[in-house]
Amino acid sequence: MRIALAQFIAGPEKEANLRRMLALAEQAAGAGARLVLFPECSMAYLPPERPPASVAEPLDGPFVHELAAAAARHGVALVAGLFERGPDAERAYNTVVAVDPTGRLAGAYRKIHLYDAFGYRESDRIAAGGGDTLVFALDGLTFGVQTCYDVRFPELSRHLVARGAEVVLLPAAWMHGLLKESHWEVLLRARAIENTAYVAAAGLTGRPFTGSSMLVDPMGVPVARAGEGEELVTGEVDPERLRSVRRTNPSLEHVRPDVYARWAPAAAAR
């Protein structure tokens, strides 16, 4: 299956961002993609004085409606980050939606791990998801979804793979910073290697973001990657490659949940 990573610059006006996304979806479909992955915050990248709650919509709002119509029009699945109305007037959910090629909403994931790190406090503006995860099937492959900072927490990737995910989709808005670009690639490749799964990551670009969208295979080999500018890149997810890697490295068969369960209370107490 061909996957497209739609790396673009999102501004504060969600209508303009949506028009750009619809054009990229059409371009990706023309290139033979069956799934288009957009970045985190595709709906809008807002300055500090504009809280995400000011542009947030429900999942049945116009933003998702337009994505669904485009998915059905072009016969492709679309996965994108948006701001969903949250539990109060001050904070939104940082949500990823997946729309299948018929235009049906396959599900939504609310970001669990908020980026309160490197001098930034996402939790001041965003409400954390409660822990529900998103796994969906397309063309015989199973996909799991996480968001940006989530990649630093291997527990989530392993949970998605335990639920059957063969491809982990990661919309991101990865910020520049000391060693941050290095962390981005190392973490994507590590999550692929330790789970013998594909990892597809699409990032915002333009300051303060790094771009560098990437599709990594189950051996940790980057098979498609973007640079620092706006770019639509495509790469193949090969089920036989996945099976071959898992035969060579059957590490998922060697996990020891019986042992890990004894560790959990001590870890939680720290």
C-alpha positions in Angstrom: 0.0 0.0 0.0 1.2 3.5 -0.8 1.1 6.0 2.0 1.5 9.8 1.5 3.0 12.1 4.1 1.7 15.6 3.6 4.2 18.0 5.1 3.0 21.6 5.0 3.0 25.0 6.8 -0.1 25.5 8.8 -1.2 29.1 9.7 -3.7 30.4 12.1 -6.7 30.4 9.7 -8.2 27.0 9.5 -10.1 27.6 6.3 -6.8 28.3 4.5 -5.2 25.2 6.0 -8.2 23.1 5.0 -7.9 24.3 1.4 -4.2 23.3 1.4 -5.0 19.9 2.8 -7.7 19.2 0.2 -5.3 20.1 -2.6 -2.7 17.8 -1.1 -5.2 15.0 -0.7 -6.1 15.3 -4.4 -2.4 15.3 -5.3 -1.7 12.2 -3.1 -4.6 10.3 -4.7 -3.3 11.1 -8.1 0.1 9.6 -7.0 -1.6 6.3 -6.1 -1.8 6.8 -2.3 -4.5 4.9 -0.4 -3.8 6.8 2.8 -2.7 10.4 3.4 -1.2 11.4 6.7 -1.3 15.0 7.7 0.5 16.6 10.7 -0.6 17.4 14.2 -2.4 20.8 14.4 -3.2 20.7 10.7 -6.4 22.6 11.5 -4.4 25.6 12.7 -1.1 26.6 14.2 -2.0 29.4 16.6 0.1 32.2 18.3 0.2 32.1 22.1 -2.5 34.7 22.4 -5.0 32.5 20.6 -6.0 29.4 22.6 -6.9 26.3 20.6 -10.3 26.3 22.2 -11.1 29.4 20.0 -11.0 27.4 16.8 -12.0 24.0 18.2 -14.9 22.0 16.6 -16.8 18.9 17.5 -16.0 15.7 15.5 -19.2 16.2 13.5 -18.2 19.8 12.6 -17.4 21.4 9.3 -13.6 20.6 9.3 -14.1 16.8 9.7 -17.1 17.0 7.3 -14.9 18.5 4.5 -12.2 15.9 5.1 -14.7 13.1 4.9 -16.1 14.5 1.6 -12.6 14.7 0.2 -11.8 11.2 1.3 -14.9 9.9 -0.5 -14.3 12.0 -3.6 -10.8 10.7 -4.1 -11.2 7.2 -2.6 -8.4 7.7 0.0 -8.2 7.5 3.8 -7.3 10.7 5.5 -5.7 11.0 8.9 -5.2 14.5 10.4 -4.7 16.5 13.6 -7.3 19.0 14.7 -8.5 20.8 17.8 -11.7 19.2 19.2 -14.0 20.9 21.7 -12.8 20.0 25.1 -14.2 19.6 28.7 -14.2 23.4 29.3 -14.1 26.7 27.6 -10.4 27.2 28.1 -8.9 24.0 26.8 -9.4 21.8 23.7 -8.5 18.3 22.9 -5.5 17.7 20.6 -7.2 15.1 18.5 -6.4 13.0 15.4 -9.2 11.8 13.2 -9.1 8.9 10.7 -11.6 9.0 7.8 -11.8 5.9 5.5 -12.0 6.0 1.7 -15.8 6.0 1.8 -15.9 9.2 4.0 -16.8 7.3 7.2 -15.2 8.4 10.4 -13.0 5.4 11.4 -12.3 6.9 14.8 -10.5 9.6 16.8 -7.7 9.7 19.2 -7.2 12.4 21.9 -3.5 13.0 22.7 -2.6 11.3 26.0 0.9 12.7 26.7 1.0 16.5 26.7 4.1 18.4 25.7 5.1 19.9 29.0 8.8 19.8 28.2 11.7 21.8 26.6 10.2 25.0 28.1 6.7 24.5 26.7 3.5 23.7 28.5 0.8 22.2 26.2 -1.3 21.4 29.2 -2.1 25.1 29.8 -4.1 25.1 26.5 -4.9 21.4 25.9 -6.8 18.8 27.9 -5.3 15.3 28.0 -7.1 12.4 26.5 -8.4 9.8 28.9 -6.6 6.9 27.4 -8.8 5.6 24.6 -6.7 4.6 21.6 -7.4 4.3 17.9 -6.7 1.2 15.7 -8.4 0.7 12.4 -8.0 -1.5 9.3 -7.6 -0.6 5.6 -6.8 -2.8 2.7 -5.8 -5.8 4.9 -3.4 -3.7 7.1 -4.0 -2.5 10.6 -3.1 1.0 11.7 -2.6 2.5 15.1 -2.5 6.3 15.9 -0.5 8.4 18.3 0.6 12.1 18.3 4.0 13.8 18.3 5.2 13.8 22.0 3.6 10.3 22.4 6.6 8.8 20.5 8.7 9.4 23.6 6.6 6.9 25.5 7.2 3.4 24.2 4.2 2.0 26.2 1.7 3.5 23.8 3.4 2.1 20.6 3.5 -1.3 22.2 -0.1 -1.1 23.2 -1.1 -0.3 19.7 0.9 -3.1 18.3 -0.6 -5.5 20.9 -4.0 -4.5 19.5 -2.8 -5.5 16.1 -1.3 -2.4 14.6 1.2 -3.1 11.8 1.7 0.6 10.9 1.9 3.3 13.6 0.7 6.7 12.3 2.2 9.7 14.0 1.0 13.2 13.1 3.4 15.7 14.6 4.4 19.3 15.1 8.0 18.6 16.2 9.7 21.8 17.4 13.2 22.8 16.7 15.5 22.7 19.7 18.8 21.4 21.1 19.2 17.8 19.7 15.5 17.7 18.9 16.0 16.8 15.2 18.3 13.9 16.3 15.7 12.7 18.8 13.0 12.8 16.1 14.8 10.3 13.9 16.1 8.1 16.7 12.7 7.8 18.3 10.9 7.0 15.1 13.4 4.3 14.2 13.4 2.9 17.7 9.6 2.5 17.8 9.8 0.7 14.5 12.6 -1.6 15.5 11.3 -2.6 18.9 7.8 -3.3 17.6 8.8 -4.7 14.2 6.2 -2.4 12.7 6.2 0.4 10.1 6.1 4.0 11.6 4.8 6.8 9.4 5.3 10.3 10.7 4.1 13.5 9.1 5.2 16.8 10.6 4.4 20.5 10.2 7.2 22.5 8.7 8.1 26.2 8.8 9.5 27.8 11.9 9.4 26.7 14.7 8.9 23.1 13.3 11.4 20.6 11.9 9.5 18.9 9.1 11.5 15.8 8.3 8.4 13.6 7.8 9.4 10.0 7.5 8.2 6.4 6.7 10.4 3.8 8.6 10.2 0.1 7.9 10.1 -2.6 10.6 13.9 -2.9 10.6 14.2 0.8 11.3 15.2 1.7 7.7 13.8 5.0 6.4 12.1 4.3 3.1 10.7 7.8 2.4 11.5 11.1 4.0 11.0 14.8 3.5 13.3 17.7 4.0 12.6 20.9 5.8 10.2 22.5 3.3 6.6 21.8 2.2 6.6 18.5 0.5 4.4 15.5 -0.3 6.3 12.3 -0.1 5.0 8.7 -0.7 6.3 5.4 0.4 5.2 1.7 0.2 4.1 -0.3 3.2 4.8 -4.0 2.2 3.0 -6.7 4.2 5.6 -9.3 3.1 8.4 -7.1 4.4 6.6 -6.9 7.7 6.2 -10.7 7.8 9.8 -11.3 6.8 11.1 -9.0 9.5 8.9 -10.6 12.2 10.2 -14.1 11.1 13.8 -12.9 11.4 13.3 -10.9 14.6 10.3 -12.5 16.5 10.8 -10.2 19.5 7.1 -9.7 20.0 6.8 -13.4 20.8 9.4 -13.0 23.6 7.7 -10.3 25.6 7.2 -11.2 29.3 4.0 -9.5 30.6 4.1 -11.9 33.6 7.4 -10.4 34.6 6.5 -6.8 33.7 3.3 -7.0 35.8 5.5 -7.5 38.9 7.5 -4.3 38.0 4.5 -2.1 37.5 3.7 -1.2 41.2 7.3 -0.2 41.9 7.5 1.9 38.7 4.2 3.7 39.5 5.4 4.5 43.0 8.3 6.6 41.8 
